[in-house]
Amino acid sequence: MYEIIHHDRIKSLLEQEFLKIRDNLQIISAYCTRNALEFVDSKIYNASVAKRLMVRFSLDDILNGATDFSIYEYCRQHNWSLFVQLNIHAKTFIFDKKRWVVGSANLTSKGIGLFDDSNLEMAVLADVNEVELQKINTMFDRATQMTDELYELMKNQITTAKIDGKSNAKWNKEILGLMNNEITTLFTQDFPKSKSLNNILLDDYLLLRLPSGTTDKSTIKDAFVSTIGFKWLVQVLAAAENNQLYFGAITAQLHNAIVNDPRPYRKEVKELLANLLAWIIELRVENIQIERPNYSQLITLLK
């Protein structure tokens, strides 16, 4: 059973669920503001509740004020485990591993309705099953837990970026090097569904985190090489002999890595990989070479 929640009820629904929590709270939210997090804690009366939060924490989000960088200090003081995943777009609240709210509302004042002029959001309240909990755990496993070291490096770059006044700012290589880069599990939504850049589907704009209708290939390329699916391919090739594998060998590894339930058929996995390679060719991604010496494509990671 599930219940659809409209924007005028999201705050009251979340408040009721926070009040009922006994053991565990997990929140995944691309954006997060400190006052919204304080609201959550004000409704949790059991001090022993295990709390973890995953945010996107892209440098641009922080500089634009979409998310509060200060939440790390708050989390450290109030027993939250904070995780960073630069690719997330999800908004999910999981209560005691039994119920969850999934929808469009970020953990911000306007997202959950703390202000009169809050966003018009929608969500669904439903029971959560073991399969979905496994996927949530996988998302946290992929993410990077914030540390004091990572926080200080990020804080220093934020200060520099504010002085420079740059737009579309990205974290530097030192910070990215501290992120959890090993990808062991995948979802079908980590890969493009469009067969060509000439007809990009809405799902793929969400995958790229770009506005629908974006056509600039340089912008699309920058977003594409940051996707989980592309990074997984690079990881697999880097571990292969001579940094190269045939299409069939990559398909086999991809089929084993995808954790969707039900698992996709081999034909769908082949289509996902074919779309990924088609994008690499169209975008002329420099570090991947794709040849066809015989009947099958040979994919090589170039040094």
Secondary structure as a PSIPRED ss2 file (coil, helix, strand):
# PSIPRED VFORMAT (PSIPRED V4.0)

   1 M C   1.000  0.000  0.000
   2 Y E   0.000  0.000  1.000
   3 E E   0.000  0.000  1.000
   4 I E   0.000  0.000  1.000
   5 I E   0.000  0.000  1.000
   6 H E   0.000  0.000  1.000
   7 H H   0.000  1.000  0.000
   8 D H   0.000  1.000  0.000
   9 R H   0.000  1.000  0.000
  10 I H   0.000  1.000  0.000
  11 K H   0.000  1.000  0.000
  12 S H   0.000  1.000  0.000
  13 L H   0.000  1.000  0.000
  14 L H   0.000  1.000  0.000
  15 E H   0.000  1.000  0.000
  16 Q H   0.000  1.000  0.000
  17 E H   0.000  1.000  0.000
  18 F H   0.000  1.000  0.000
  19 L H   0.000  1.000  0.000
  20 K H   0.000  1.000  0.000
  21 I C   1.000  0.000  0.000
  22 R C   1.000  0.000  0.000
  23 D C   1.000  0.000  0.000
  24 N E   0.000  0.000  1.000
  25 L E   0.000  0.000  1.000
  26 Q E   0.000  0.000  1.000
  27 I E   0.000  0.000  1.000
  28 I E   0.000  0.000  1.000
  29 S E   0.000  0.000  1.000
  30 A C   1.000  0.000  0.000
  31 Y C   1.000  0.000  0.000
  32 C E   0.000  0.000  1.000
  33 T C   1.000  0.000  0.000
  34 R H   0.000  1.000  0.000
  35 N H   0.000  1.000  0.000
  36 A H   0.000  1.000  0.000
  37 L H   0.000  1.000  0.000
  38 E H   0.000  1.000  0.000
  39 F H   0.000  1.000  0.000
  40 V H   0.000  1.000  0.000
  41 D H   0.000  1.000  0.000
  42 S H   0.000  1.000  0.000
  43 K C   1.000  0.000  0.000
  44 I C   1.000  0.000  0.000
  45 Y C   1.000  0.000  0.000
  46 N C   1.000  0.000  0.000
  47 A C   1.000  0.000  0.000
  48 S C   1.000  0.000  0.000
  49 V C   1.000  0.000  0.000
  50 A E   0.000  0.000  1.000
  51 K E   0.000  0.000  1.000
  52 R E   0.000  0.000  1.000
  53 L E   0.000  0.000  1.000
  54 M E   0.000  0.000  1.000
  55 V E   0.000  0.000  1.000
  56 R C   1.000  0.000  0.000
  57 F C   1.000  0.000  0.000
  58 S C   1.000  0.000  0.000
  59 L H   0.000  1.000  0.000
  60 D H   0.000  1.000  0.000
  61 D H   0.000  1.000  0.000
  62 I H   0.000  1.000  0.000
  63 L H   0.000  1.000  0.000
  64 N C   1.000  0.000  0.000
  65 G C   1.000  0.000  0.000
  66 A C   1.000  0.000  0.000
  67 T C   1.000  0.000  0.000
  68 D C   1.000  0.000  0.000
  69 F C   1.000  0.000  0.000
  70 S C   1.000  0.000  0.000
  71 I H   0.000  1.000  0.000
  72 Y H   0.000  1.000  0.000
  73 E H   0.000  1.000  0.000
  74 Y H   0.000  1.000  0.000
  75 C H   0.000  1.000  0.000
  76 R H   0.000  1.000  0.000
  77 Q H   0.000  1.000  0.000
  78 H C   1.000  0.000  0.000
  79 N C   1.000  0.000  0.000
  80 W E   0.000  0.000  1.000
  81 S E   0.000  0.000  1.000
  82 L E   0.000  0.000  1.000
  83 F E   0.000  0.000  1.000
  84 V E   0.000  0.000  1.000
  85 Q C   1.000  0.000  0.000
  86 L C   1.000  0.000  0.000
  87 N C   1.000  0.000  0.000
  88 I C   1.000  0.000  0.000
  89 H C   1.000  0.000  0.000
  90 A C   1.000  0.000  0.000
  91 K E   0.000  0.000  1.000
  92 T E   0.000  0.000  1.000
  93 F E   0.000  0.000  1.000
  94 I E   0.000  0.000  1.000
  95 F E   0.000  0.000  1.000
  96 D C   1.000  0.000  0.000
  97 K C   1.000  0.000  0.000
  98 K C   1.000  0.000  0.000
  99 R E   0.000  0.000  1.000
 100 W E   0.000  0.000  1.000
 101 V E   0.000  0.000  1.000
 102 V E   0.000  0.000  1.000
 103 G E   0.000  0.000  1.000
 104 S C   1.000  0.000  0.000
 105 A C   1.000  0.000  0.000
 106 N C   1.000  0.000  0.000
 107 L E   0.000  0.000  1.000
 108 T C   1.000  0.000  0.000
 109 S H   0.000  1.000  0.000
 110 K H   0.000  1.000  0.000
 111 G H   0.000  1.000  0.000
 112 I H   0.000  1.000  0.000
 113 G C   1.000  0.000  0.000
 114 L C   1.000  0.000  0.000
 115 F C   1.000  0.000  0.000
 116 D C   1.000  0.000  0.000
 117 D C   1.000  0.000  0.000
 118 S C   1.000  0.000  0.000
 119 N C   1.000  0.000  0.000
 120 L C   1.000  0.000  0.000
 121 E C   1.000  0.000  0.000
 122 M E   0.000  0.000  1.000
 123 A E   0.000  0.000  1.000
 124 V E   0.000  0.000  1.000
 125 L E   0.000  0.000  1.000
 126 A E   0.000  0.000  1.000
 127 D E   0.000  0.000  1.000
 128 V C   1.000  0.000  0.000
 129 N C   1.000  0.000  0.000
 130 E H   0.000  1.000  0.000
 131 V H   0.000  1.000  0.000
 132 E H   0.000  1.000  0.000
 133 L H   0.000  1.000  0.000
 134 Q H   0.000  1.000  0.000
 135 K H   0.000  1.000  0.000
 136 I H   0.000  1.000  0.000
 137 N H   0.000  1.000  0.000
 138 T H   0.000  1.000  0.000
 139 M H   0.000  1.000  0.000
 140 F H   0.000  1.000  0.000
 141 D H   0.000  1.000  0.000
 142 R H   0.000  1.000  0.000
 143 A C   1.000  0.000  0.000
 144 T E   0.000  0.000  1.000
 145 Q E   0.000  0.000  1.000
 146 M C   1.000  0.000  0.000
 147 T C   1.000  0.000  0.000
 148 D H   0.000  1.000  0.000
 149 E H   0.000  1.000  0.000
 150 L H   0.000  1.000  0.000
 151 Y H   0.000  1.000  0.000
 152 E H   0.000  1.000  0.000
 153 L H   0.000  1.000  0.000
 154 M H   0.000  1.000  0.000
 155 K H   0.000  1.000  0.000
 156 N H   0.000  1.000  0.000
 157 Q H   0.000  1.000  0.000
 158 I H   0.000  1.000  0.000
 159 T H   0.000  1.000  0.000
 160 T H   0.000  1.000  0.000
 161 A H   0.000  1.000  0.000
 162 K H   0.000  1.000  0.000
 163 I H   0.000  1.000  0.000
 164 D H   0.000  1.000  0.000
 165 G C   1.000  0.000  0.000
 166 K C   1.000  0.000  0.000
 167 S C   1.000  0.000  0.000
 168 N C   1.000  0.000  0.000
 169 A C   1.000  0.000  0.000
 170 K C   1.000  0.000  0.000
 171 W C   1.000  0.000  0.000
 172 N C   1.000  0.000  0.000
 173 K H   0.000  1.000  0.000
 174 E H   0.000  1.000  0.000
 175 I H   0.000  1.000  0.000
 176 L H   0.000  1.000  0.000
 177 G H   0.000  1.000  0.000
 178 L C   1.000  0.000  0.000
 179 M C   1.000  0.000  0.000
 180 N C   1.000  0.000  0.000
 181 N C   1.000  0.000  0.000
 182 E C   1.000  0.000  0.000
 183 I C   1.000  0.000  0.000
 184 T C   1.000  0.000  0.000
 185 T C   1.000  0.000  0.000
 186 L E   0.000  0.000  1.000
 187 F C   1.000  0.000  0.000
 188 T H   0.000  1.000  0.000
 189 Q H   0.000  1.000  0.000
 190 D H   0.000  1.000  0.000
 191 F C   1.000  0.000  0.000
 192 P C   1.000  0.000  0.000
 193 K C   1.000  0.000  0.000
 194 S C   1.000  0.000  0.000
 195 K C   1.000  0.000  0.000
 196 S C   1.000  0.000  0.000
 197 L H   0.000  1.000  0.000
 198 N H   0.000  1.000  0.000
 199 N H   0.000  1.000  0.000
 200 I C   1.000  0.000  0.000
 201 L C   1.000  0.000  0.000
 202 L H   0.000  1.000  0.000
 203 D H   0.000  1.000  0.000
 204 D H   0.000  1.000  0.000
 205 Y H   0.000  1.000  0.000
 206 L H   0.000  1.000  0.000
 207 L H   0.000  1.000  0.000
 208 L H   0.000  1.000  0.000
 209 R C   1.000  0.000  0.000
 210 L C   1.000  0.000  0.000
 211 P C   1.000  0.000  0.000
 212 S C   1.000  0.000  0.000
 213 G C   1.000  0.000  0.000
 214 T C   1.000  0.000  0.000
 215 T C   1.000  0.000  0.000
 216 D C   1.000  0.000  0.000
 217 K H   0.000  1.000  0.000
 218 S H   0.000  1.000  0.000
 219 T H   0.000  1.000  0.000
 220 I H   0.000  1.000  0.000
 221 K H   0.000  1.000  0.000
 222 D H   0.000  1.000  0.000
 223 A H   0.000  1.000  0.000
 224 F H   0.000  1.000  0.000
 225 V C   1.000  0.000  0.000
 226 S C   1.000  0.000  0.000
 227 T C   1.000  0.000  0.000
 228 I H   0.000  1.000  0.000
 229 G H   0.000  1.000  0.000
 230 F H   0.000  1.000  0.000
 231 K H   0.000  1.000  0.000
 232 W H   0.000  1.000  0.000
 233 L H   0.000  1.000  0.000
 234 V H   0.000  1.000  0.000
 235 Q H   0.000  1.000  0.000
 236 V H   0.000  1.000  0.000
 237 L H   0.000  1.000  0.000
 238 A H   0.000  1.000  0.000
 239 A H   0.000  1.000  0.000
 240 A C   1.000  0.000  0.000
 241 E H   0.000  1.000  0.000
 242 N H   0.000  1.000  0.000
 243 N H   0.000  1.000  0.000
 244 Q E   0.000  0.000  1.000
 245 L E   0.000  0.000  1.000
 246 Y E   0.000  0.000  1.000
 247 F H   0.000  1.000  0.000
 248 G H   0.000  1.000  0.000
 249 A H   0.000  1.000  0.000
 250 I H   0.000  1.000  0.000
 251 T H   0.000  1.000  0.000
 252 A H   0.000  1.000  0.000
 253 Q H   0.000  1.000  0.000
 254 L H   0.000  1.000  0.000
 255 H H   0.000  1.000  0.000
 256 N H   0.000  1.000  0.000
 257 A H   0.000  1.000  0.000
 258 I E   0.000  0.000  1.000
 259 V C   1.000  0.000  0.000
 260 N C   1.000  0.000  0.000
 261 D C   1.000  0.000  0.000
 262 P C   1.000  0.000  0.000
 263 R C   1.000  0.000  0.000
 264 P C   1.000  0.000  0.000
 265 Y C   1.000  0.000  0.000
 266 R H   0.000  1.000  0.000
 267 K H   0.000  1.000  0.000
 268 E H   0.000  1.000  0.000
 269 V H   0.000  1.000  0.000
 270 K H   0.000  1.000  0.000
 271 E H   0.000  1.000  0.000
 272 L H   0.000  1.000  0.000
 273 L H   0.000  1.000  0.000
 274 A H   0.000  1.000  0.000
 275 N H   0.000  1.000  0.000
 276 L H   0.000  1.000  0.000
 277 L H   0.000  1.000  0.000
 278 A H   0.000  1.000  0.000
 279 W H   0.000  1.000  0.000
 280 I H   0.000  1.000  0.000
 281 I H   0.000  1.000  0.000
 282 E H   0.000  1.000  0.000
 283 L H   0.000  1.000  0.000
 284 R C   1.000  0.000  0.000
 285 V C   1.000  0.000  0.000
 286 E C   1.000  0.000  0.000
 287 N C   1.000  0.000  0.000
 288 I E   0.000  0.000  1.000
 289 Q E   0.000  0.000  1.000
 290 I E   0.000  0.000  1.000
 291 E E   0.000  0.000  1.000
 292 R C   1.000  0.000  0.000
 293 P C   1.000  0.000  0.000
 294 N C   1.000  0.000  0.000
 295 Y C   1.000  0.000  0.000
 296 S C   1.000  0.000  0.000
 297 Q C   1.000  0.000  0.000
 298 L E   0.000  0.000  1.000
 299 I E   0.000  0.000  1.000
 300 T E   0.000  0.000  1.000
 301 L E   0.000  0.000  1.000
 302 L C   1.000  0.000  0.000
 303 K C   1.000  0.000  0.000
